[in-house]
Amino acid sequence: MDLSALTLSAGVVALAEMGDKTQLLSLMLAARYPKQAVAIIAGIFIATIANHACAAFLGQWLTTLMSAEILKWVLSVSFLSIGLWLLVPDHIEDGADSKVADRASRVFLLTVGMFFLAEMGDKTQIATIALGARYADVVSVTIGTTLGMMLANVPAVWVGQKFTRRMPIKWVHAVAAATFISIGIATLIWG
């Protein structure tokens, strides 16, 4: 297991997730189903592991289709783009007309479905694809990005809106953006 890939993946995804639409989704679900925190957290975990494993495998597979030089440029541009994308805040609509019973199994299934779909094309999924391409260890990247998602979303579920009020989201996004931009520059320079 590549601990540097795992640690970097966890860190950048946790930072990127702050204020992201899936974190807002966590807050919305926690507010709507306050007695179902465990079901929501379990749903986030299952959806994230499934989505990010596919993304990391896709990233690794893409490395077999490109030369090392092209891959270096694609990864550099990807990391730089993600860094810039992090500076744009996410928003999610509440969907107050949703009628899901306040039962753990239904809240769990709702969370899995909503999170899996919300992650499609999201910056953390694209980051996972790029990290999967950058590092040869898909398992470390998947564990790391899933850990990063859980680090950002579990507190959002447990603490609710108080969590995001106390966090300077713009500052967190700036740090995450700088991290991705640095990775992009380092990939370009050192391959």
C-alpha positions in Angstrom: 0.0 0.0 0.0 1.3 3.4 -1.0 0.9 5.6 2.1 1.9 8.8 0.3 -0.9 8.2 -2.3 -3.3 7.4 0.5 -2.4 10.4 2.6 -2.3 12.9 -0.3 -5.6 11.5 -1.7 -7.3 11.8 1.7 -6.0 15.3 2.3 -6.9 16.9 -1.0 -10.3 15.3 -1.2 -11.2 16.3 2.4 -10.2 19.9 1.6 -11.9 19.8 -1.8 -15.1 18.5 -0.2 -15.5 21.5 2.1 -18.5 23.4 0.8 -18.9 20.9 -2.1 -22.4 19.9 -3.2 -22.1 16.5 -1.6 -21.2 18.1 1.7 -24.3 20.3 1.3 -26.2 17.2 0.5 -25.0 15.7 3.8 -26.2 18.8 5.7 -29.6 18.6 3.9 -30.1 14.9 4.7 -29.0 15.4 8.3 -31.5 18.2 8.7 -34.3 16.3 7.0 -33.6 13.0 8.9 -32.1 14.0 12.2 -32.6 10.5 13.7 -30.9 8.7 10.9 -27.3 9.9 11.1 -25.9 6.3 11.1 -27.9 5.4 8.0 -26.8 8.6 6.2 -23.1 8.0 7.1 -23.3 4.4 5.9 -24.9 5.5 2.7 -22.2 8.1 2.1 -19.5 5.5 2.7 -21.0 2.9 0.3 -21.7 5.4 -2.4 -18.2 7.0 -2.1 -16.3 3.7 -2.1 -18.2 2.5 -5.2 -17.9 5.8 -7.1 -14.3 6.4 -6.2 -13.1 2.8 -6.9 -14.6 3.1 -10.4 -12.9 6.5 -10.8 -9.5 5.3 -9.6 -9.7 2.3 -11.9 -10.7 4.6 -14.8 -7.7 6.8 -14.0 -5.3 3.9 -14.0 -6.8 2.4 -17.2 -6.3 5.8 -18.9 -2.6 5.5 -18.3 -2.5 2.5 -20.6 -3.9 4.5 -23.4 -1.4 7.4 -23.4 2.3 7.9 -23.7 4.2 9.1 -20.6 4.6 12.5 -22.1 0.9 13.0 -23.0 -0.1 11.6 -19.6 2.1 14.1 -17.9 0.4 17.0 -19.7 -3.1 15.6 -19.2 -2.5 15.1 -15.5 -0.9 18.5 -15.1 -3.8 20.3 -16.8 -6.3 18.1 -14.8 -4.8 19.0 -11.5 -4.5 22.7 -12.4 -8.1 22.7 -13.6 -9.3 21.1 -10.4 -7.4 23.6 -8.4 -9.1 26.5 -10.3 -12.5 24.7 -10.1 -12.2 24.6 -6.3 -12.4 28.3 -6.2 -16.0 28.2 -7.6 -18.6 27.5 -4.8 -21.1 24.7 -5.1 -24.8 24.9 -4.4 -27.5 22.3 -4.1 -31.3 22.6 -4.2 -33.2 21.2 -1.2 -35.8 19.2 -3.0 -38.3 19.7 -0.2 -41.0 17.8 -2.1 -39.2 14.5 -1.5 -41.3 12.0 0.4 -39.0 9.3 1.9 -40.2 7.7 5.1 -38.0 8.4 8.1 -36.8 4.8 8.2 -33.1 3.8 8.4 -33.2 1.4 5.4 -35.0 4.0 3.1 -32.7 6.8 4.3 -29.7 4.6 3.7 -30.8 3.8 0.1 -31.8 7.4 -0.6 -28.3 8.5 0.6 -26.5 5.9 -1.5 -28.4 6.9 -4.6 -28.1 10.6 -4.1 -24.5 10.5 -3.2 -23.4 8.3 -6.0 -25.2 10.5 -8.5 -24.0 13.7 -6.9 -20.4 12.6 -7.2 -20.8 11.9 -11.0 -18.6 14.6 -12.7 -17.9 16.3 -9.3 -14.5 17.7 -8.7 -13.7 15.0 -6.1 -14.6 12.3 -8.6 -12.4 13.9 -11.3 -9.7 14.4 -8.7 -9.9 10.6 -7.9 -9.6 9.8 -11.6 -6.5 12.1 -11.8 -5.0 10.6 -8.6 -5.7 7.1 -10.0 -3.8 8.0 -13.1 -0.9 9.6 -11.1 -0.4 6.7 -8.7 -0.1 3.1 -9.5 -2.0 2.0 -6.4 -5.7 2.1 -7.0 -6.5 0.7 -3.6 -4.5 3.4 -1.8 -6.2 6.1 -3.9 -9.7 4.7 -3.3 -9.1 4.3 0.4 -7.6 7.8 0.6 -10.3 9.6 -1.3 -13.0 7.7 0.6 -11.4 8.6 3.9 -11.2 12.3 2.7 -14.9 12.2 1.8 -15.8 10.7 5.2 -13.6 13.2 7.1 -15.5 16.1 5.4 -19.0 14.6 5.5 -19.3 12.7 8.8 -18.9 15.9 10.8 -21.4 17.6 8.5 -23.9 14.9 9.4 -23.2 14.9 13.1 -22.8 18.6 13.7 -25.1 19.9 10.9 -25.1 23.4 9.8 -23.0 24.6 12.7 -20.0 22.8 11.1 -20.0 24.9 7.9 -20.7 28.2 9.8 -17.5 27.8 11.7 -15.3 26.7 8.8 -13.9 29.5 6.6 -15.0 27.7 3.4 -13.2 30.2 1.1 -10.0 29.6 3.0 -10.3 25.9 2.9 -11.0 26.0 -0.9 -8.0 28.2 -1.4 -5.8 25.8 0.4 -7.2 22.8 -1.6 -6.9 24.8 -4.8 -3.2 25.6 -4.0 -2.6 22.0 -3.3 -4.0 20.8 -6.6 -2.2 23.5 -8.5 1.0 22.5 -6.8 0.5 18.9 -7.7 -0.2 19.9 -11.3 3.0 22.0 -11.5 5.0 19.2 -9.8 3.6 16.7 -12.2 4.5 18.9 -15.2 8.1 19.5 -13.9 9.0 16.1 -12.5 6.5 13.9 -14.3 
